[in-house]
Amino acid sequence: MKKRRPAEAKSKPRARKSRPRARRSIGARYRGSPLPIGEQYPLPESELAARARAIESLLAEKGLVSSDMIDQVINAYEHDIGPMLGAKVVARAWIDPAFKRRLLENATAACAELGIGGMQGEHMICVENTPQVHNVVCCTLCSCYPWPVLGLPPTWYKHPQYRARLVADPRALLRDDFGLAIPDDVEVRVWDSSSEIRYWVLPQRPADTEHLSERQLAALVSRDSMIGVDRTRGAQARPGGSR
Ligand code: FE
C-alpha cells in the first residue's frame, strides 16, 4: 500500500505584533459551499473563462484535442460523474462492514466493485472519520482531487488561501471559513493529495439513520463531507455542488 502522509497541525498561530487585519474569510458567509468568487478570488470569472478558451483554442490548433472531445468530458462531469458516486460508495460502506474494510484498505479497488473509477482516481485512499479523528483533504501543490468519486474540484479547493491555511491551521480554517467547529479532543488530520495519491473522506454515519435504505443514506452524503470541510448532518446535508 502507498505510504500515507498525515500532516497533523496542532501549533497555534503566532501572535501578531502589528494591528491585525480584518480576516478575509473565503466562506464565512457561505457555510459549506459554494464559496464566493469575486472579492475573495482575485481573478474574475470572465478572465478565467477567457484563459480557458485560449488554452482550448491552442490545444485544438495543435491537434491535441477536438471540441467534440471537450464537450464529451464536460457532459460526463456535468451529468454522470460527481459527488453522487462518492455518496453511493459511502452509503455502501455504512451498511456493509466488509465493503468498508475493503474501501479503507484499497479505495480504488473497492470503488471498482461498484463500477466507479477512471482518470484522476487511479490511486485513491479513503480515510475514515471517527468520534476521535476528523480528516480533511487538500492539494498543497495545485488541485489534485479524486474525480471518479467527487467530480471536478470546487473553485475554493484550488484557491491558494484554502491550500495554505488548511495546512497551517486546519481548525481555524474549518471554523472560520466553513462554520465547522472541531472539538479540542478530536484530532484533525490533513491529507495532502498529489497526482499519485488522491485522498477523500469517509464521513461518519449520522445518528438515527438505521431505518434508511442505502439509497436514502446516499442522499445524505454531501461533497463537502467527503472533502472533510463539513459533516454529514442527516437531513440537513446537501449533496452535490459543482463550484
Ligand atoms: Fe494537485
py3Dmol code that shows the C-alpha trace and the ligand (Angstrom):
import py3Dmol

protein = """\
ATOM      1  CA  MET A   1       0.000   0.000   0.000  1.00  0.00           C
ATOM      2  CA  LYS A   2       1.176   3.508  -0.733  1.00  0.00           C
ATOM      3  CA  LYS A   3       2.683   5.483   2.080  1.00  0.00           C
ATOM      4  CA  ARG A   4       0.258   7.830   3.765  1.00  0.00           C
ATOM      5  CA  ARG A   5       1.164  11.349   4.646  1.00  0.00           C
ATOM      6  CA  PRO A   6      -0.803  12.704   7.557  1.00  0.00           C
ATOM      7  CA  ALA A   7       0.067  16.303   8.361  1.00  0.00           C
ATOM      8  CA  GLU A   8      -1.276  16.886  11.819  1.00  0.00           C
ATOM      9  CA  ALA A   9      -1.080  20.565  12.595  1.00  0.00           C
ATOM     10  CA  LYS A  10      -1.538  21.397  16.230  1.00  0.00           C
ATOM     11  CA  SER A  11       0.532  24.542  16.502  1.00  0.00           C
ATOM     12  CA  LYS A  12      -1.212  27.765  17.343  1.00  0.00           C
ATOM     13  CA  PRO A  13      -0.756  30.761  15.062  1.00  0.00           C
ATOM     14  CA  ARG A  14       1.869  33.260  16.200  1.00  0.00           C
ATOM     15  CA  ALA A  15       0.659  36.403  17.860  1.00  0.00           C
ATOM     16  CA  ARG A  16       0.790  39.389  15.550  1.00  0.00           C
ATOM     17  CA  LYS A  17       2.813  42.381  16.624  1.00  0.00           C
ATOM     18  CA  SER A  18       1.034  44.789  14.359  1.00  0.00           C
ATOM     19  CA  ARG A  19      -2.646  45.551  14.396  1.00  0.00           C
ATOM     20  CA  PRO A  20      -4.441  42.524  12.965  1.00  0.00           C
ATOM     21  CA  ARG A  21      -6.023  42.962   9.582  1.00  0.00           C
ATOM     22  CA  ALA A  22      -9.653  42.175   9.110  1.00  0.00           C
ATOM     23  CA  ARG A  23      -9.921  38.496   8.278  1.00  0.00           C
ATOM     24  CA  ARG A  24     -10.930  37.686   4.745  1.00  0.00           C
ATOM     25  CA  SER A  25     -12.960  34.566   5.141  1.00  0.00           C
ATOM     26  CA  ILE A  26     -13.473  32.545   1.996  1.00  0.00           C
ATOM     27  CA  GLY A  27     -16.634  31.024   3.271  1.00  0.00           C
ATOM     28  CA  ALA A  28     -17.897  32.572   6.475  1.00  0.00           C
ATOM     29  CA  ARG A  29     -20.962  33.884   4.733  1.00  0.00           C
ATOM     30  CA  TYR A  30     -21.308  30.698   2.739  1.00  0.00           C
ATOM     31  CA  ARG A  31     -21.427  27.908   5.278  1.00  0.00           C
ATOM     32  CA  GLY A  32     -20.316  24.805   3.434  1.00  0.00           C
ATOM     33  CA  SER A  33     -20.348  25.637  -0.241  1.00  0.00           C
ATOM     34  CA  PRO A  34     -20.350  27.191  -2.735  1.00  0.00           C
ATOM     35  CA  LEU A  35     -17.738  29.712  -1.746  1.00  0.00           C
ATOM     36  CA  PRO A  36     -17.657  33.158  -3.257  1.00  0.00           C
ATOM     37  CA  ILE A  37     -15.660  34.206  -6.225  1.00  0.00           C
ATOM     38  CA  GLY A  38     -15.264  37.946  -6.764  1.00  0.00           C
ATOM     39  CA  GLU A  39     -13.947  39.751  -3.749  1.00  0.00           C
ATOM     40  CA  GLN A  40     -12.247  36.696  -2.277  1.00  0.00           C
ATOM     41  CA  TYR A  41     -10.918  35.473  -5.594  1.00  0.00           C
ATOM     42  CA  PRO A  42      -8.612  37.847  -7.381  1.00  0.00           C
ATOM     43  CA  LEU A  43      -9.383  36.559 -10.875  1.00  0.00           C
ATOM     44  CA  PRO A  44     -12.852  37.438 -12.151  1.00  0.00           C
ATOM     45  CA  GLU A  45     -14.748  34.604 -13.812  1.00  0.00           C
ATOM     46  CA  SER A  46     -14.593  36.363 -17.158  1.00  0.00           C
ATOM     47  CA  GLU A  47     -10.804  36.289 -17.010  1.00  0.00           C
ATOM     48  CA  LEU A  48     -10.779  32.601 -16.100  1.00  0.00           C
ATOM     49  CA  ALA A  49     -13.192  31.842 -18.940  1.00  0.00           C
ATOM     50  CA  ALA A  50     -11.037  33.780 -21.386  1.00  0.00           C
ATOM     51  CA  ARG A  51      -7.968  31.889 -20.242  1.00  0.00           C
ATOM     52  CA  ALA A  52      -9.771  28.536 -20.623  1.00  0.00           C
ATOM     53  CA  ARG A  53     -10.917  29.500 -24.132  1.00  0.00           C
ATOM     54  CA  ALA A  54      -7.379  30.487 -25.081  1.00  0.00           C
ATOM     55  CA  ILE A  55      -5.954  27.181 -23.822  1.00  0.00           C
ATOM     56  CA  GLU A  56      -8.710  25.233 -25.583  1.00  0.00           C
ATOM     57  CA  SER A  57      -8.026  27.065 -28.863  1.00  0.00           C
ATOM     58  CA  LEU A  58      -4.325  26.412 -28.591  1.00  0.00           C
ATOM     59  CA  LEU A  59      -4.800  22.687 -27.887  1.00  0.00           C
ATOM     60  CA  ALA A  60      -7.274  22.376 -30.769  1.00  0.00           C
ATOM     61  CA  GLU A  61      -4.944  24.265 -33.093  1.00  0.00           C
ATOM     62  CA  LYS A  62      -2.165  21.813 -32.306  1.00  0.00           C
ATOM     63  CA  GLY A  63      -4.499  18.895 -32.905  1.00  0.00           C
ATOM     64  CA  LEU A  64      -4.255  17.651 -29.328  1.00  0.00           C
ATOM     65  CA  VAL A  65      -7.985  17.870 -28.591  1.00  0.00           C
ATOM     66  CA  SER A  66     -11.184  18.349 -30.547  1.00  0.00           C
ATOM     67  CA  SER A  67     -14.184  20.379 -29.461  1.00  0.00           C
ATOM     68  CA  ASP A  68     -16.235  17.146 -29.542  1.00  0.00           C
ATOM     69  CA  MET A  69     -13.849  15.578 -27.056  1.00  0.00           C
ATOM     70  CA  ILE A  70     -14.118  18.566 -24.750  1.00  0.00           C
ATOM     71  CA  ASP A  71     -17.903  18.522 -24.993  1.00  0.00           C
ATOM     72  CA  GLN A  72     -17.928  14.840 -24.074  1.00  0.00           C
ATOM     73  CA  VAL A  73     -15.781  15.439 -20.998  1.00  0.00           C
ATOM     74  CA  ILE A  74     -17.915  18.376 -19.884  1.00  0.00           C
ATOM     75  CA  ASN A  75     -21.082  16.372 -20.404  1.00  0.00           C
ATOM     76  CA  ALA A  76     -19.728  13.435 -18.416  1.00  0.00           C
ATOM     77  CA  TYR A  77     -18.733  15.582 -15.458  1.00  0.00           C
ATOM     78  CA  GLU A  78     -21.959  17.565 -15.535  1.00  0.00           C
ATOM     79  CA  HIS A  79     -24.284  14.571 -15.663  1.00  0.00           C
ATOM     80  CA  ASP A  80     -22.632  11.238 -14.964  1.00  0.00           C
ATOM     81  CA  ILE A  81     -19.654  11.771 -12.682  1.00  0.00           C
ATOM     82  CA  GLY A  82     -19.739  13.683  -9.435  1.00  0.00           C
ATOM     83  CA  PRO A  83     -20.258  13.511  -5.679  1.00  0.00           C
ATOM     84  CA  MET A  84     -23.295  11.283  -6.148  1.00  0.00           C
ATOM     85  CA  LEU A  85     -20.877   8.476  -6.974  1.00  0.00           C
ATOM     86  CA  GLY A  86     -18.810   9.064  -3.841  1.00  0.00           C
ATOM     87  CA  ALA A  87     -22.038   9.200  -1.854  1.00  0.00           C
ATOM     88  CA  LYS A  88     -23.003   5.814  -3.267  1.00  0.00           C
ATOM     89  CA  VAL A  89     -19.705   4.361  -2.059  1.00  0.00           C
ATOM     90  CA  VAL A  90     -20.111   5.940   1.386  1.00  0.00           C
ATOM     91  CA  ALA A  91     -23.633   4.583   1.796  1.00  0.00           C
ATOM     92  CA  ARG A  92     -22.449   1.103   0.872  1.00  0.00           C
ATOM     93  CA  ALA A  93     -19.645   1.354   3.410  1.00  0.00           C
ATOM     94  CA  TRP A  94     -22.106   2.429   6.090  1.00  0.00           C
ATOM     95  CA  ILE A  95     -24.290  -0.627   5.624  1.00  0.00           C
ATOM     96  CA  ASP A  96     -21.670  -3.234   4.688  1.00  0.00           C
ATOM     97  CA  PRO A  97     -18.764  -3.620   7.157  1.00  0.00           C
ATOM     98  CA  ALA A  98     -16.840  -5.948   4.846  1.00  0.00           C
ATOM     99  CA  PHE A  99     -17.053  -3.428   1.999  1.00  0.00           C
ATOM    100  CA  LYS A 100     -15.972  -0.673   4.375  1.00  0.00           C
ATOM    101  CA  ARG A 101     -12.881  -2.653   5.307  1.00  0.00           C
ATOM    102  CA  ARG A 102     -12.021  -3.116   1.657  1.00  0.00           C
ATOM    103  CA  LEU A 103     -12.648   0.582   0.974  1.00  0.00           C
ATOM    104  CA  LEU A 104     -10.249   1.663   3.716  1.00  0.00           C
ATOM    105  CA  GLU A 105      -7.696  -0.888   2.592  1.00  0.00           C
ATOM    106  CA  ASN A 106      -7.825  -0.046  -1.110  1.00  0.00           C
ATOM    107  CA  ALA A 107     -10.317   2.612  -2.165  1.00  0.00           C
ATOM    108  CA  THR A 108      -9.604   2.284  -5.871  1.00  0.00           C
ATOM    109  CA  ALA A 109     -10.370  -1.444  -5.877  1.00  0.00           C
ATOM    110  CA  ALA A 110     -13.442  -1.080  -3.663  1.00  0.00           C
ATOM    111  CA  CYS A 111     -14.874   1.647  -5.906  1.00  0.00           C
ATOM    112  CA  ALA A 112     -14.249  -0.553  -8.922  1.00  0.00           C
ATOM    113  CA  GLU A 113     -16.533  -3.161  -7.328  1.00  0.00           C
ATOM    114  CA  LEU A 114     -19.330  -0.624  -7.814  1.00  0.00           C
ATOM    115  CA  GLY A 115     -18.222   0.229 -11.325  1.00  0.00           C
ATOM    116  CA  ILE A 116     -16.674   3.526 -10.215  1.00  0.00           C
ATOM    117  CA  GLY A 117     -13.218   4.581 -11.346  1.00  0.00           C
ATOM    118  CA  GLY A 118     -11.283   6.294 -14.072  1.00  0.00           C
ATOM    119  CA  MET A 119      -8.822   9.053 -14.672  1.00  0.00           C
ATOM    120  CA  GLN A 120      -7.601  11.055 -11.698  1.00  0.00           C
ATOM    121  CA  GLY A 121      -8.680   8.162  -9.499  1.00  0.00           C
ATOM    122  CA  GLU A 122      -6.084   5.536 -10.279  1.00  0.00           C
ATOM    123  CA  HIS A 123      -4.733   5.582  -6.709  1.00  0.00           C
ATOM    124  CA  MET A 124      -7.288   6.737  -4.183  1.00  0.00           C
ATOM    125  CA  ILE A 125      -7.134   6.463  -0.411  1.00  0.00           C
ATOM    126  CA  CYS A 126     -10.271   6.854   1.663  1.00  0.00           C
ATOM    127  CA  VAL A 127      -9.741   7.945   5.274  1.00  0.00           C
ATOM    128  CA  GLU A 128     -12.382   7.380   7.906  1.00  0.00           C
ATOM    129  CA  ASN A 129     -13.825   9.976  10.225  1.00  0.00           C
ATOM    130  CA  THR A 130     -14.481   8.697  13.736  1.00  0.00           C
ATOM    131  CA  PRO A 131     -15.544  10.311  17.012  1.00  0.00           C
ATOM    132  CA  GLN A 132     -11.812  10.716  17.742  1.00  0.00           C
ATOM    133  CA  VAL A 133     -10.470  11.764  14.334  1.00  0.00           C
ATOM    134  CA  HIS A 134     -11.595  14.294  11.738  1.00  0.00           C
ATOM    135  CA  ASN A 135      -9.942  14.115   8.324  1.00  0.00           C
ATOM    136  CA  VAL A 136      -9.774  16.877   5.755  1.00  0.00           C
ATOM    137  CA  VAL A 137      -8.200  16.945   2.306  1.00  0.00           C
ATOM    138  CA  CYS A 138      -6.357  19.450   0.156  1.00  0.00           C
ATOM    139  CA  CYS A 139      -3.684  19.592  -2.520  1.00  0.00           C
ATOM    140  CA  THR A 140      -0.988  21.981  -1.389  1.00  0.00           C
ATOM    141  CA  LEU A 141       0.673  21.962  -4.804  1.00  0.00           C
ATOM    142  CA  CYS A 142      -2.300  22.533  -7.086  1.00  0.00           C
ATOM    143  CA  SER A 143      -5.740  20.894  -7.168  1.00  0.00           C
ATOM    144  CA  CYS A 144      -5.368  17.084  -7.156  1.00  0.00           C
ATOM    145  CA  TYR A 145      -8.731  15.561  -6.395  1.00  0.00           C
ATOM    146  CA  PRO A 146     -10.435  12.160  -6.782  1.00  0.00           C
ATOM    147  CA  TRP A 147     -12.516  12.861  -9.876  1.00  0.00           C
ATOM    148  CA  PRO A 148     -14.261   9.469 -10.150  1.00  0.00           C
ATOM    149  CA  VAL A 149     -15.955   9.859  -6.763  1.00  0.00           C
ATOM    150  CA  LEU A 150     -16.218  13.639  -6.336  1.00  0.00           C
ATOM    151  CA  GLY A 151     -16.287  15.026  -9.871  1.00  0.00           C
ATOM    152  CA  LEU A 152     -14.372  18.202 -10.607  1.00  0.00           C
ATOM    153  CA  PRO A 153     -12.939  20.176  -7.669  1.00  0.00           C
ATOM    154  CA  PRO A 154     -14.807  23.225  -6.407  1.00  0.00           C
ATOM    155  CA  THR A 155     -13.222  26.601  -7.092  1.00  0.00           C
ATOM    156  CA  TRP A 156     -12.282  27.184  -3.454  1.00  0.00           C
ATOM    157  CA  TYR A 157     -10.403  23.875  -3.314  1.00  0.00           C
ATOM    158  CA  LYS A 158      -7.949  25.276  -5.859  1.00  0.00           C
ATOM    159  CA  HIS A 159      -7.540  28.614  -4.142  1.00  0.00           C
ATOM    160  CA  PRO A 160      -4.114  29.291  -2.556  1.00  0.00           C
ATOM    161  CA  GLN A 161      -5.778  30.581   0.580  1.00  0.00           C
ATOM    162  CA  TYR A 162      -7.524  27.263   1.232  1.00  0.00           C
ATOM    163  CA  ARG A 163      -4.442  25.224   0.387  1.00  0.00           C
ATOM    164  CA  ALA A 164      -2.149  27.244   2.619  1.00  0.00           C
ATOM    165  CA  ARG A 165      -4.414  27.855   5.582  1.00  0.00           C
ATOM    166  CA  LEU A 166      -5.644  24.297   5.828  1.00  0.00           C
ATOM    167  CA  VAL A 167      -2.117  23.084   6.455  1.00  0.00           C
ATOM    168  CA  ALA A 168      -1.123  25.974   8.709  1.00  0.00           C
ATOM    169  CA  ASP A 169      -4.188  25.941  10.942  1.00  0.00           C
ATOM    170  CA  PRO A 170      -6.879  23.478   9.905  1.00  0.00           C
ATOM    171  CA  ARG A 171      -9.080  24.047  12.935  1.00  0.00           C
ATOM    172  CA  ALA A 172      -9.209  27.783  12.313  1.00  0.00           C
ATOM    173  CA  LEU A 173      -9.960  27.372   8.623  1.00  0.00           C
ATOM    174  CA  LEU A 174     -12.727  24.849   9.245  1.00  0.00           C
ATOM    175  CA  ARG A 175     -14.227  27.052  11.934  1.00  0.00           C
ATOM    176  CA  ASP A 176     -13.903  30.433  10.255  1.00  0.00           C
ATOM    177  CA  ASP A 177     -14.493  29.564   6.621  1.00  0.00           C
ATOM    178  CA  PHE A 178     -16.824  26.600   6.804  1.00  0.00           C
ATOM    179  CA  GLY A 179     -18.523  27.027  10.172  1.00  0.00           C
ATOM    180  CA  LEU A 180     -17.272  23.618  11.260  1.00  0.00           C
ATOM    181  CA  ALA A 181     -16.028  23.603  14.844  1.00  0.00           C
ATOM    182  CA  ILE A 182     -13.923  20.566  15.669  1.00  0.00           C
ATOM    183  CA  PRO A 183     -13.835  19.866  19.419  1.00  0.00           C
ATOM    184  CA  ASP A 184     -10.402  20.103  21.033  1.00  0.00           C
ATOM    185  CA  ASP A 185     -10.440  16.416  21.952  1.00  0.00           C
ATOM    186  CA  VAL A 186     -10.879  15.408  18.300  1.00  0.00           C
ATOM    187  CA  GLU A 187      -7.662  15.003  16.327  1.00  0.00           C
ATOM    188  CA  VAL A 188      -7.558  16.793  12.976  1.00  0.00           C
ATOM    189  CA  ARG A 189      -5.637  15.118  10.191  1.00  0.00           C
ATOM    190  CA  VAL A 190      -4.861  16.951   6.971  1.00  0.00           C
ATOM    191  CA  TRP A 191      -4.156  14.848   3.899  1.00  0.00           C
ATOM    192  CA  ASP A 192      -2.174  16.323   1.042  1.00  0.00           C
ATOM    193  CA  SER A 193      -3.274  14.818  -2.245  1.00  0.00           C
ATOM    194  CA  SER A 194      -0.940  14.588  -5.192  1.00  0.00           C
ATOM    195  CA  SER A 195      -1.147  13.413  -8.760  1.00  0.00           C
ATOM    196  CA  GLU A 196      -0.115   9.980  -7.496  1.00  0.00           C
ATOM    197  CA  ILE A 197      -2.402   9.618  -4.461  1.00  0.00           C
ATOM    198  CA  ARG A 198      -5.776  11.268  -4.057  1.00  0.00           C
ATOM    199  CA  TYR A 199      -7.457  11.262  -0.671  1.00  0.00           C
ATOM    200  CA  TRP A 200     -11.099  11.558   0.248  1.00  0.00           C
ATOM    201  CA  VAL A 201     -13.061  11.130   3.432  1.00  0.00           C
ATOM    202  CA  LEU A 202     -15.492   8.514   4.653  1.00  0.00           C
ATOM    203  CA  PRO A 203     -17.761  10.663   6.846  1.00  0.00           C
ATOM    204  CA  GLN A 204     -19.378   9.378   9.998  1.00  0.00           C
ATOM    205  CA  ARG A 205     -22.833   7.962   9.573  1.00  0.00           C
ATOM    206  CA  PRO A 206     -25.377  10.327  11.132  1.00  0.00           C
ATOM    207  CA  ALA A 207     -27.269   9.122  14.173  1.00  0.00           C
ATOM    208  CA  ASP A 208     -30.794   7.794  13.866  1.00  0.00           C
ATOM    209  CA  THR A 209     -30.442   6.614  10.291  1.00  0.00           C
ATOM    210  CA  GLU A 210     -30.814   2.895  10.941  1.00  0.00           C
ATOM    211  CA  HIS A 211     -34.208   2.882   9.239  1.00  0.00           C
ATOM    212  CA  LEU A 212     -32.934   4.409   5.996  1.00  0.00           C
ATOM    213  CA  SER A 213     -32.222   2.461   2.834  1.00  0.00           C
ATOM    214  CA  GLU A 214     -28.848   2.560   1.103  1.00  0.00           C
ATOM    215  CA  ARG A 215     -30.252   4.958  -1.459  1.00  0.00           C
ATOM    216  CA  GLN A 216     -31.670   7.234   1.224  1.00  0.00           C
ATOM    217  CA  LEU A 217     -28.348   7.185   3.052  1.00  0.00           C
ATOM    218  CA  ALA A 218     -26.506   8.168  -0.119  1.00  0.00           C
ATOM    219  CA  ALA A 219     -28.778  11.197  -0.437  1.00  0.00           C
ATOM    220  CA  LEU A 220     -27.461  12.435   2.924  1.00  0.00           C
ATOM    221  CA  VAL A 221     -23.806  12.489   1.872  1.00  0.00           C
ATOM    222  CA  SER A 222     -22.517  15.857   0.696  1.00  0.00           C
ATOM    223  CA  ARG A 223     -19.486  16.553  -1.427  1.00  0.00           C
ATOM    224  CA  ASP A 224     -18.060  18.747   1.312  1.00  0.00           C
ATOM    225  CA  SER A 225     -18.321  15.988   3.892  1.00  0.00           C
ATOM    226  CA  MET A 226     -16.188  13.806   1.613  1.00  0.00           C
ATOM    227  CA  ILE A 227     -13.570  16.578   1.403  1.00  0.00           C
ATOM    228  CA  GLY A 228     -13.787  16.997   5.157  1.00  0.00           C
ATOM    229  CA  VAL A 229     -14.934  20.615   5.368  1.00  0.00           C
ATOM    230  CA  ASP A 230     -18.382  19.613   6.542  1.00  0.00           C
ATOM    231  CA  ARG A 231     -20.061  16.843   8.457  1.00  0.00           C
ATOM    232  CA  THR A 232     -22.830  14.721   7.122  1.00  0.00           C
ATOM    233  CA  ARG A 233     -25.717  16.123   9.045  1.00  0.00           C
ATOM    234  CA  GLY A 234     -28.631  13.881   8.380  1.00  0.00           C
ATOM    235  CA  ALA A 235     -31.428  15.647   6.568  1.00  0.00           C
ATOM    236  CA  GLN A 236     -29.502  18.936   6.583  1.00  0.00           C
ATOM    237  CA  ALA A 237     -26.805  17.575   4.302  1.00  0.00           C
ATOM    238  CA  ARG A 238     -26.691  18.954   0.802  1.00  0.00           C
ATOM    239  CA  PRO A 239     -25.444  16.560  -1.829  1.00  0.00           C
ATOM    240  CA  GLY A 240     -23.649  17.675  -4.949  1.00  0.00           C
ATOM    241  CA  GLY A 241     -22.350  21.125  -5.707  1.00  0.00           C
ATOM    242  CA  SER A 242     -20.078  21.976  -8.558  1.00  0.00           C
ATOM    243  CA  ARG A 243     -18.258  25.211  -7.820  1.00  0.00           C
TER     244      ARG A 243
END
"""
ligand_1 = """\
1
FE
Fe -2.574 18.942 -7.227
"""
view = py3Dmol.view(width=600, height=400)
view.addModel(protein, "pdb")
view.setStyle({"model": 0}, {"cartoon": {"style": "trace"}})
view.addModel(ligand_1, "xyz")
view.setStyle({"model": 1}, {"stick": {}})
view.zoomTo()
view.show()
